[in-house]
Amino acid sequence: AQVIYTYQNGAGAALPTTIPENVCTATAGGIVRTFTVPETFSVNGAGAIALGIDITHTDREQVRIWLDPPGASPAIQVTPGLDDGTDRSNNYRVMFSSNADTGNVLDDGSDDPVVGGGTVLYRRLVTVAGLDGYTGAVNGDWTLRVCDIDTDGDLGTLNSARLVLRHALGSVSTATCGNTSS
């Protein structure tokens, strides 16, 4: 059995908030959200970490996203480091996961729709192998950093973020859920 914990939006500036341009490294600049995880368990394996992101941006390949687990170094780069014109689609309304399904690519060739008033924020599953790179304790602060690498005036907005952690338990017969919002 397993327990799924979700942490919605984390602490930081009120959302939605504009993503700053040309301030973009794994350790400095951009929008910072902190998800404080009070639970004590470890993650290890594919699908144990997921990150939901709802961003409106007219050129999403300019967006960089890093996730820094507690005590980990370096931060996990969730989106690629390219601004090469290959993904000029709009918006990210996705759930990034280390799920091993190779059919869920970041650049699917189409815009992620912005649906006003909808309750399903993360409409696509995108495989990011790097999320498997962290194995260890989840207790503490997880830092999300979102920024824009360009200075062309093409501003984006972080609307929502969600951290999802899966704790595999061998002795529990039913799944339970924990949910934390801030």
Phi and psi restraints in degrees (value plus and minus 20) as a CYANA .aco file:
   2 GLN   PHI    -164.8  -124.8
   2 GLN   PSI     140.1   180.1
   3 VAL   PHI    -141.0  -101.0
   3 VAL   PSI     110.4   150.4
   4 ILE   PHI    -127.8   -87.8
   4 ILE   PSI     105.9   145.9
   5 TYR   PHI    -132.5   -92.5
   5 TYR   PSI     112.9   152.9
   6 THR   PHI    -142.6  -102.6
   6 THR   PSI     122.3   162.3
   7 TYR   PHI    -149.4  -109.4
   7 TYR   PSI      95.1   135.1
   8 GLN   PHI    -118.3   -78.3
   8 GLN   PSI     104.4   144.4
   9 ASN   PHI      50.3    90.3
   9 ASN   PSI     -49.4    -9.4
  10 GLY   PHI      44.6    84.6
  10 GLY   PSI    -198.0  -158.0
  11 ALA   PHI    -113.8   -73.8
  11 ALA   PSI     130.0   170.0
  12 GLY   PHI     128.8   168.8
  12 GLY   PSI    -181.4  -141.4
  13 ALA   PHI     -78.6   -38.6
  13 ALA   PSI     130.8   170.8
  14 ALA   PHI     -78.6   -38.6
  14 ALA   PSI     124.2   164.2
  15 LEU   PHI    -125.4   -85.4
  15 LEU   PSI     126.5   166.5
  16 PRO   PHI     -93.3   -53.3
  16 PRO   PSI     135.7   175.7
  17 THR   PHI    -163.6  -123.6
  17 THR   PSI     125.9   165.9
  18 THR   PHI     -90.6   -50.6
  18 THR   PSI     117.8   157.8
  19 ILE   PHI    -104.6   -64.6
  19 ILE   PSI     101.5   141.5
  20 PRO   PHI     -88.7   -48.7
  20 PRO   PSI     127.7   167.7
  21 GLU   PHI    -113.9   -73.9
  21 GLU   PSI     131.4   171.4
  22 ASN   PHI      36.7    76.7
  22 ASN   PSI       8.9    48.9
  23 VAL   PHI    -151.0  -111.0
  23 VAL   PSI      70.6   110.6
  24 CYS   PHI    -169.4  -129.4
  24 CYS   PSI      72.4   112.4
  25 THR   PHI    -158.3  -118.3
  25 THR   PSI     150.0   190.0
  26 ALA   PHI     -87.8   -47.8
  26 ALA   PSI     -38.3     1.7
  27 THR   PHI    -141.8  -101.8
  27 THR   PSI     -23.8    16.2
  28 ALA   PHI    -167.4  -127.4
  28 ALA   PSI     127.3   167.3
  29 GLY   PHI      62.5   102.5
  29 GLY   PSI    -199.9  -159.9
  30 GLY   PHI      53.3    93.3
  30 GLY   PSI    -188.2  -148.2
  31 ILE   PHI    -109.0   -69.0
  31 ILE   PSI     114.2   154.2
  32 VAL   PHI    -138.2   -98.2
  32 VAL   PSI     108.2   148.2
  33 ARG   PHI    -140.1  -100.1
  33 ARG   PSI     118.4   158.4
  34 THR   PHI    -137.9   -97.9
  34 THR   PSI     101.6   141.6
  35 PHE   PHI    -120.1   -80.1
  35 PHE   PSI      94.8   134.8
  36 THR   PHI    -113.4   -73.4
  36 THR   PSI      99.7   139.7
  37 VAL   PHI    -124.8   -84.8
  37 VAL   PSI      90.3   130.3
  38 PRO   PHI    -102.4   -62.4
  38 PRO   PSI     -41.8    -1.8
  39 GLU   PHI     -87.8   -47.8
  39 GLU   PSI     133.6   173.6
  40 THR   PHI    -140.7  -100.7
  40 THR   PSI      84.0   124.0
  41 PHE   PHI    -181.2  -141.2
  41 PHE   PSI     157.2   197.2
  42 SER   PHI    -138.2   -98.2
  42 SER   PSI     131.3   171.3
  43 VAL   PHI    -128.2   -88.2
  43 VAL   PSI     126.7   166.7
  44 ASN   PHI    -186.1  -146.1
  44 ASN   PSI      89.1   129.1
  45 GLY   PHI     100.2   140.2
  45 GLY   PSI     146.6   186.6
  46 ALA   PHI     -80.5   -40.5
  46 ALA   PSI     114.4   154.4
  47 GLY   PHI      63.2   103.2
  47 GLY   PSI     -15.8    24.2
  48 ALA   PHI     -99.3   -59.3
  48 ALA   PSI     -41.1    -1.1
  49 ILE   PHI    -147.1  -107.1
  49 ILE   PSI     113.9   153.9
  50 ALA   PHI    -159.0  -119.0
  50 ALA   PSI     133.0   173.0
  51 LEU   PHI    -155.0  -115.0
  51 LEU   PSI      95.5   135.5
  52 GLY   PHI    -111.0   -71.0
  52 GLY   PSI     113.3   153.3
  53 ILE   PHI    -153.1  -113.1
  53 ILE   PSI     112.3   152.3
  54 ASP   PHI    -142.2  -102.2
  54 ASP   PSI      84.0   124.0
  55 ILE   PHI    -147.2  -107.2
  55 ILE   PSI     112.5   152.5
  56 THR   PHI    -120.1   -80.1
  56 THR   PSI     108.6   148.6
  57 HIS   PHI    -183.0  -143.0
  57 HIS   PSI     116.3   156.3
  58 THR   PHI    -102.6   -62.6
  58 THR   PSI     -21.0    19.0
  59 ASP   PHI    -170.5  -130.5
  59 ASP   PSI      58.4    98.4
  60 ARG   PHI     -83.7   -43.7
  60 ARG   PSI     -38.0     2.0
  61 GLU   PHI     -89.6   -49.6
  61 GLU   PSI     -31.0     9.0
  62 GLN   PHI    -101.0   -61.0
  62 GLN   PSI     -32.5     7.5
  63 VAL   PHI    -105.1   -65.1
  63 VAL   PSI     112.7   152.7
  64 ARG   PHI    -138.0   -98.0
  64 ARG   PSI     118.2   158.2
  65 ILE   PHI    -151.8  -111.8
  65 ILE   PSI     109.2   149.2
  66 TRP   PHI    -144.9  -104.9
  66 TRP   PSI     126.4   166.4
  67 LEU   PHI    -145.9  -105.9
  67 LEU   PSI     104.8   144.8
  68 ASP   PHI    -135.2   -95.2
  68 ASP   PSI      84.3   124.3
  69 PRO   PHI     -87.7   -47.7
  69 PRO   PSI     142.6   182.6
  70 PRO   PHI     -82.0   -42.0
  70 PRO   PSI     109.1   149.1
  71 GLY   PHI      52.3    92.3
  71 GLY   PSI     -15.4    24.6
  72 ALA   PHI    -114.4   -74.4
  72 ALA   PSI     130.7   170.7
  73 SER   PHI    -173.7  -133.7
  73 SER   PSI     113.1   153.1
  74 PRO   PHI    -102.9   -62.9
  74 PRO   PSI     155.3   195.3
  75 ALA   PHI     -84.9   -44.9
  75 ALA   PSI     134.2   174.2
  76 ILE   PHI    -105.0   -65.0
  76 ILE   PSI     102.2   142.2
  77 GLN   PHI    -102.5   -62.5
  77 GLN   PSI      96.6   136.6
  78 VAL   PHI    -105.1   -65.1
  78 VAL   PSI     -60.6   -20.6
  79 THR   PHI    -125.1   -85.1
  79 THR   PSI     131.3   171.3
  80 PRO   PHI     -87.9   -47.9
  80 PRO   PSI     143.1   183.1
  81 GLY   PHI    -113.4   -73.4
  81 GLY   PSI       6.8    46.8
  82 LEU   PHI    -124.6   -84.6
  82 LEU   PSI     125.4   165.4
  83 ASP   PHI    -153.5  -113.5
  83 ASP   PSI      47.1    87.1
  84 ASP   PHI    -130.8   -90.8
  84 ASP   PSI      -9.6    30.4
  85 GLY   PHI      63.0   103.0
  85 GLY   PSI     -12.3    27.7
  86 THR   PHI    -106.1   -66.1
  86 THR   PSI     -38.3     1.7
  87 ASP   PHI    -154.5  -114.5
  87 ASP   PSI      60.9   100.9
  88 ARG   PHI    -112.3   -72.3
  88 ARG   PSI      -4.5    35.5
  89 SER   PHI     -91.4   -51.4
  89 SER   PSI     148.2   188.2
  90 ASN   PHI    -119.2   -79.2
  90 ASN   PSI     123.9   163.9
  91 ASN   PHI      49.7    89.7
  91 ASN   PSI     132.5   172.5
  92 TYR   PHI    -142.9  -102.9
  92 TYR   PSI      97.6   137.6
  93 ARG   PHI    -148.6  -108.6
  93 ARG   PSI      52.0    92.0
  94 VAL   PHI    -152.6  -112.6
  94 VAL   PSI     141.2   181.2
  95 MET   PHI    -135.3   -95.3
  95 MET   PSI      90.5   130.5
  96 PHE   PHI    -101.5   -61.5
  96 PHE   PSI     113.8   153.8
  97 SER   PHI    -167.6  -127.6
  97 SER   PSI     137.2   177.2
  98 SER   PHI    -107.9   -67.9
  98 SER   PSI      -8.8    31.2
  99 ASN   PHI     -68.8   -28.8
  99 ASN   PSI     116.3   156.3
 100 ALA   PHI     -99.8   -59.8
 100 ALA   PSI      -5.0    35.0
 101 ASP   PHI     -99.2   -59.2
 101 ASP   PSI      86.6   126.6
 102 THR   PHI     -93.4   -53.4
 102 THR   PSI     -28.3    11.7
 103 GLY   PHI     -99.3   -59.3
 103 GLY   PSI     -25.0    15.0
 104 ASN   PHI    -123.0   -83.0
 104 ASN   PSI      63.5   103.5
 105 VAL   PHI    -111.9   -71.9
 105 VAL   PSI     135.7   175.7
 106 LEU   PHI     -84.6   -44.6
 106 LEU   PSI     -69.4   -29.4
 107 ASP   PHI    -114.5   -74.5
 107 ASP   PSI      75.5   115.5
 108 ASP   PHI    -112.2   -72.2
 108 ASP   PSI     -14.7    25.3
 109 GLY   PHI      62.1   102.1
 109 GLY   PSI     -13.5    26.5
 110 SER   PHI    -164.5  -124.5
 110 SER   PSI     141.1   181.1
 111 ASP   PHI     -88.9   -48.9
 111 ASP   PSI     126.1   166.1
 112 ASP   PHI    -106.1   -66.1
 112 ASP   PSI      99.7   139.7
 113 PRO   PHI     -86.9   -46.9
 113 PRO   PSI     124.4   164.4
 114 VAL   PHI    -116.7   -76.7
 114 VAL   PSI      94.4   134.4
 115 VAL   PHI    -131.0   -91.0
 115 VAL   PSI      86.3   126.3
 116 GLY   PHI     -84.4   -44.4
 116 GLY   PSI     111.2   151.2
 117 GLY   PHI      58.0    98.0
 117 GLY   PSI     -19.7    20.3
 118 GLY   PHI     -94.2   -54.2
 118 GLY   PSI     134.9   174.9
 119 THR   PHI    -118.6   -78.6
 119 THR   PSI     -32.4     7.6
 120 VAL   PHI    -115.6   -75.6
 120 VAL   PSI      79.3   119.3
 121 LEU   PHI    -101.0   -61.0
 121 LEU   PSI     -53.7   -13.7
 122 TYR   PHI    -131.9   -91.9
 122 TYR   PSI      76.0   116.0
 123 ARG   PHI    -111.6   -71.6
 123 ARG   PSI     -31.3     8.7
 124 ARG   PHI    -151.8  -111.8
 124 ARG   PSI     120.9   160.9
 125 LEU   PHI    -113.2   -73.2
 125 LEU   PSI     107.4   147.4
 126 VAL   PHI    -143.0  -103.0
 126 VAL   PSI     106.9   146.9
 127 THR   PHI     -99.7   -59.7
 127 THR   PSI     107.5   147.5
 128 VAL   PHI    -150.0  -110.0
 128 VAL   PSI      82.9   122.9
 129 ALA   PHI     -80.1   -40.1
 129 ALA   PSI     -50.9   -10.9
 130 GLY   PHI     -81.5   -41.5
 130 GLY   PSI     -41.2    -1.2
 131 LEU   PHI     -86.5   -46.5
 131 LEU   PSI     -39.8     0.2
 132 ASP   PHI     -93.1   -53.1
 132 ASP   PSI     -36.8     3.2
 133 GLY   PHI     -85.3   -45.3
 133 GLY   PSI     -40.0     0.0
 134 TYR   PHI    -121.4   -81.4
 134 TYR   PSI     102.2   142.2
 135 THR   PHI    -148.0  -108.0
 135 THR   PSI     110.7   150.7
 136 GLY   PHI     134.9   174.9
 136 GLY   PSI    -186.1  -146.1
 137 ALA   PHI     -88.2   -48.2
 137 ALA   PSI     122.4   162.4
 138 VAL   PHI    -116.7   -76.7
 138 VAL   PSI     -36.5     3.5
 139 ASN   PHI     -83.1   -43.1
 139 ASN   PSI     107.5   147.5
 140 GLY   PHI     107.5   147.5
 140 GLY   PSI    -181.7  -141.7
 141 ASP   PHI    -115.1   -75.1
 141 ASP   PSI     106.4   146.4
 142 TRP   PHI    -122.5   -82.5
 142 TRP   PSI     106.0   146.0
 143 THR   PHI    -126.8   -86.8
 143 THR   PSI     105.0   145.0
 144 LEU   PHI    -123.7   -83.7
 144 LEU   PSI     109.7   149.7
 145 ARG   PHI    -144.1  -104.1
 145 ARG   PSI     107.5   147.5
 146 VAL   PHI    -146.6  -106.6
 146 VAL   PSI     109.2   149.2
 147 CYS   PHI    -168.7  -128.7
 147 CYS   PSI     153.8   193.8
 148 ASP   PHI    -141.5  -101.5
 148 ASP   PSI     105.3   145.3
 149 ILE   PHI    -103.3   -63.3
 149 ILE   PSI     -27.4    12.6
 150 ASP   PHI    -128.2   -88.2
 150 ASP   PSI     146.8   186.8
 151 THR   PHI    -143.8  -103.8
 151 THR   PSI      10.8    50.8
 152 ASP   PHI    -107.8   -67.8
 152 ASP   PSI     -12.8    27.2
 153 GLY   PHI      62.2   102.2
 153 GLY   PSI     -16.0    24.0
 154 ASP   PHI    -103.5   -63.5
 154 ASP   PSI      61.1   101.1
 155 LEU   PHI    -101.3   -61.3
 155 LEU   PSI     123.2   163.2
 156 GLY   PHI    -135.6   -95.6
 156 GLY   PSI     152.2   192.2
 157 THR   PHI    -155.9  -115.9
 157 THR   PSI     109.2   149.2
 158 LEU   PHI    -105.2   -65.2
 158 LEU   PSI      96.2   136.2
 159 ASN   PHI    -115.9   -75.9
 159 ASN   PSI     -54.4   -14.4
 160 SER   PHI    -184.4  -144.4
 160 SER   PSI     132.1   172.1
 161 ALA   PHI    -165.9  -125.9
 161 ALA   PSI     126.8   166.8
 162 ARG   PHI    -162.0  -122.0
 162 ARG   PSI     110.5   150.5
 163 LEU   PHI    -122.0   -82.0
 163 LEU   PSI     110.9   150.9
 164 VAL   PHI    -143.7  -103.7
 164 VAL   PSI     107.3   147.3
 165 LEU   PHI    -143.7  -103.7
 165 LEU   PSI     115.7   155.7
 166 ARG   PHI    -131.4   -91.4
 166 ARG   PSI     104.4   144.4
 167 HIS   PHI    -127.5   -87.5
 167 HIS   PSI      93.7   133.7
 168 ALA   PHI    -104.0   -64.0
 168 ALA   PSI     103.3   143.3
 169 LEU   PHI    -138.5   -98.5
 169 LEU   PSI     104.7   144.7
 170 GLY   PHI     -97.8   -57.8
 170 GLY   PSI     -43.4    -3.4
 171 SER   PHI    -123.9   -83.9
 171 SER   PSI     -23.1    16.9
 172 VAL   PHI    -112.2   -72.2
 172 VAL   PSI     114.9   154.9
 173 SER   PHI    -109.9   -69.9
 173 SER   PSI     -35.7     4.3
 174 THR   PHI    -151.9  -111.9
 174 THR   PSI     133.8   173.8
 175 ALA   PHI    -104.2   -64.2
 175 ALA   PSI     124.7   164.7
 176 THR   PHI    -149.6  -109.6
 176 THR   PSI     142.3   182.3
 177 CYS   PHI    -145.7  -105.7
 177 CYS   PSI     123.2   163.2
 178 GLY   PHI    -141.1  -101.1
 178 GLY   PSI     123.7   163.7
 179 ASN   PHI    -158.4  -118.4
 179 ASN   PSI     109.6   149.6
 180 THR   PHI    -148.2  -108.2
 180 THR   PSI     106.0   146.0
 181 SER   PHI    -141.3  -101.3
 181 SER   PSI     124.7   164.7
